[in-house]
């Protein structure tokens, strides 16, 4: 039976300053792409040949229709899209200047945060093998309540649940609220994915404390798998009491945006169980490398052939080793 994914969260429009390298404030034209963490992940999975549905709320206007059209163009099932009147989709305006990349995000009472509780009754969990969500879907109600309910039901139905922490301080009412909600979401999850700063937050905020939190988590009864991302320095996979470090592929990165979404799409498309997890991390890293070296987040997501070609030509740039 083919793996089937339900991705939950944000999808909208990204505008990229054109040509590549132009600053937002100096650009004459902008090119449009699908954006939003959940939308990017869904497209990435679909391009890898996976069966994927997106559960999201979009605006009842031309931007919402653009979002739906691009998802369908890439064979993402849009059955579970909800249209929200009198709300606007998230809009991101981005340029591509390496570490100096600018991203201006318009997200005031965004449509995706109005995902209704109806979503919890319309999902047949028998249809899906894996549920994927990100922290941005948990920042406000009614989306928070709906997504937590879905995560709990997925857990009860013994489906794999993956949480990308995706913590952004400015989107929460307070750090205390974020800690409480993300901790609950984490309890429903089988795999936690986050970067150094996000795990630092979970351990109190001091720099470097996140790795201690993850190691403590490995010694607890929960035994969750964790992917601890370190940007250009690669990542560490914590699984079944072991730690494996992966270097990143070396590319000429145009921008850092989209790396996390691409990594998760590449990883999930190839992860089946413990026997495939190292290869899945490798493919996640390769997918991220491809996306950061191109304009946009969703359009550069590679198909199977493009991913295989990249990995063959960049094989020597990748290394993994057991941590001590």
N, C-alpha and C positions, 0 to 999 in steps of 0.2 A: 504493500500500500504506500502510495506517495505521501511524503511528509506534507502537511498543510499548516500554514502559519496564520495566526490572527495577530495583526499589529495594531496597537491602540495608541492614539495620540494626535499629534499636530501635523497638519499638512496645509501648505499655502503657496504663496508666490515669492520667489527670490528674484531680485533685479541686480544684475552684475554690470559694473562699470565697464565700458567698452572703449578701446581695446584693453586686453590684459595689461595690467601695470598702471592703468590710469587711476588716479585717486577719485573718490566719489565726487569731491567738490570741484574737480577739474574735468569730469567726463561730459561729453556731448551727447552720448547715446548710452542706453542700457539694454541688455538682453534679458529676457525672462525665462526662468526655469521653475519647475516644481521645487519646493523646498519644504522645510519642516522635518523634524527628526523622524516621526513615524512614516511620513510620505517617502522620505529618502530610503529608509530601511526597507519599506515595502517594495519600492522599485528595484532596489539592489537584489532582493530575494527573487523577484520575478525575472530579472535579467539572468539569474543563475538557473532558471528553469523550474523554480519552486512554485507551488500553488500557494497563493497568498491573498488574504482579504485584509482590507483596512477598515477599522472601526474609528470613525472620526466625525466631528461636527464641522461643517463648512458654512460659509456665508451664502445667503440667498441673493447672489448678484453675479456679475460677470467674472469676478475673481474666484468665487466658488466654482463656477462652471469651468473656468480654466483649470482649476485644480483637479476636478473630476475628469475632464477630458484627457489630461496628461497621464493620470493614473491608468485610465482605461487603455490609452495608447500603449502603455507598457505592460498590459495584461494583468493589472492588479484588480481584483474583484472589488467593486464599489457598492455591493448590495447593502452594506451596513453604514454607508455614509448618511449622516443626518444633516438636513438643511435648517439653519437657524435664522429666522427673520430678524431684521433690525440689528444685526451684529456684523462685524467685519472680520475677515480672515487676517491672520498674521501676515505681515509684509516685512521682508528683510531686504535691505539695500547693502550690497557688498562690493568690495573691490578685491583685487588679487595682487598683493604686495608682500608676499612671504610673511615674515614675523610682524610686519607693519600693517597687515591687512586690517581694514576697518569693516565692521558690520553694525549697521544701525537697524534695530528691530522695533517695529511698531506693533504693539501687543496690548493695547488698552481694552480690557473686557473682550478679548478675542473670542471668535465663534467657537473654537475648539474647546474652550473651558465650559461651554454650555451643553456638553454631551449629557443626554438625559438618562435617567434611571431605566427608561424603557430598554436601553441597550442590554441591561442585565437579563432581560426576559426573552430577548430575541436571538440569543446565541445558542446554537446546538453544539455543545462541546464535543460530541462524537465526531464532528466534522474536522476538528483540529488536533494536531499533535503538540503544538507549541504556541504559547501565548507570549507576546513581547510587548513591553510597555516602557515608557521613559518617565523620569521624574517630573517633567513639565506638565504631564497630564494630571498630576496629583496636587498642584499648587492651590487650586480653588474648587469649590463646589459650584455646580453639581457634578462636574467632571470627576473630582476626587472621589466622591461617594460612589459613583458609577464604576470607576475603574477598580477601586478597592474591592467592591462587591464581585466584580468579574474575576479578579485575581483569587479571591477566596473560593469562588465556585470552581475555577480551573484547578485549584489545589485540591479541592474535595473530589473532583473528577479525575485526579491523578494525571493531569496534563503537565507538561514541562512549562514552567513559568520563568521568564528571563526579565530582569529589571536592569535597565540602564539608568543609573542614579541621576545623571544629567542635572546636578544641583546648580542652580543659578540664584544667588542670594536675593537679587532684586525682584524676583518673581514671587517670593514668599512673604507672608505677613510678618514672620519673625523666624529667627533661627530655631527657636524652641519648637514652634509648630512644624517646621520642616523636619526636625529630628524625629519628632513623634510620628509623623505621617510616613516618612521614609522607613523608619524602623518597622512599622506595621506592614508596609508593602514588602520589605525585605523578608519578613517572616513567612510570607506567602510564596517566596521565590526560591527556585532551585539554583539559579546562577545569578550572581551579582556582577555587574560590569561598571567600572568607574575609573576615574583618573586619580592621581595623587591628591589633588586638592579636595576632591569629593570624599575620599576616604579619610583625609585629615579632618574634614568637617564632622564626620561621623564619630570621630574619636576626641572631639573637643576643639578642633581648629588649629592646634599648634602644628607647625610645619614638620613633616616627617612622622607624625603620630599615626597616620593612616595605615602604614605597613604593620604597625604593632596591633592595630585593631583587627586587621585581616588575619594575622597569625593567631590571635586569641580566638577569633571566630572558628578557625580550623580545629582548635582544641575543644570547642564546645560540642554539644550533642547534635547541633544542627547540621554540621558537615556539609555546608554549602560550597559549591564551586565558586571561585572568585577569579575574575580577570582584572588585574591591577595594571592600568595603563600608565605609561611614563613618557608619552609623546615620542619624540625622535629617538629616545633611548630604549624604545621597545615596550615590552610588557612582561608580567609574571603571571603564570597560570597556577593557581592553588587548587589542587584536586586530590582527594583521597589521601591527605596527609603529606603530599609531596609538592614541591615548588619547582617549576620549570621556567627559566627565563628565556625570552625570545628577543633578539635584536630586531630592529625595524629594517625594512628595505630602504636603501639609500636612493633617493630621487631628488630632482630639482623641484621642490615644493613651491607652487604658486601661492598657496594660502593654506592655513591650518583647518579652515572650516570644512565640515563634512567628513573628517577623518573618523570620528567616533561612529557615525551612522554607517559608513562604509565598512568599518571593521566588524560591526555587529552583523551586518548583512552577510558579509563573506564568511564569518564564523558560523552563523546559524545555518546557512545554506549547506554546510559540509559537516556539521556536528551531528552525530547520531548517538554515540555513547563514549565510554572511556577509551575505547580502542581507536577512536577517530579524533579525539580532542586536540592532540598536538597538530595534526594536519589541518584541522579546522582553524586553529589559531594562526597557523602559517598563511592560510588563504584569507583570513580576515586581515592580517597585516598587509598582504599583497593588494587586496581590494582598497584598503586605506591609502596605500602608496600611489595607486593609480588615480584615485579621486583627488588627492591633494596636489597632484601635478597637472591638473586640468581645471579649466574654468567650470564652476558649478559643482553641485553635489549629487543630484539625481541623474543627469544626463551622462556624466562620465562613468557611472557604475558599469563595470565590465560584464560581458556575457561569458559563458564558459570558455569559449575559444580565446577571447582577449585575455582572460585571467591566466589560462595555461601558457599562452605566448609570453606574457610578462614574467611569469615565474620561471620559465625556461631560460629567458635571457638575463634574469637577475638572480639566479640561483646562488651564485657565489657571494652575494651581498647579504645573505641571511644566515644566522647562526642561532642555535639554541643550546642551552646547557642547564644541567641540574643546579639549583641553588644550594649553597651550603648553609 
